[in-house]
Amino acid sequence: MATKLEEEEYLYRRAIDIIESADSDPVKEDLLFQEVWTPLAVLYKDRILAPEAVLEE
């Protein structure tokens, strides 16, 4: 299983691929939201929901 950092790296690389693609901007925005930003939010859900608790650890 990939580490959190490896998953994040994959998502950032996927974002670059999407941005550099020949798709229209609206398609790129949809793909980025579905394939990058939402998975990143899930990956860091704990920090989004309770940022103070994570910073104190």
Steps between C-alpha positions, in 0.01 A plus 500: 500500500625847415586748771306823534792688344512262203127540445536878516786490250290291261212746525726798429647323198147424382415870538794594278390245239149644501619861480733422210235302311326627187160494672294819529524700823155390626596135446833557677320661794262205530784247476710687756209511742410133455846347469722729707335744741233265638749214559739748665221618729424140595870434557524797739147484643633486856686829457204666331252401770721559805802712405582595859515139619740398224731796559527417869621142443 
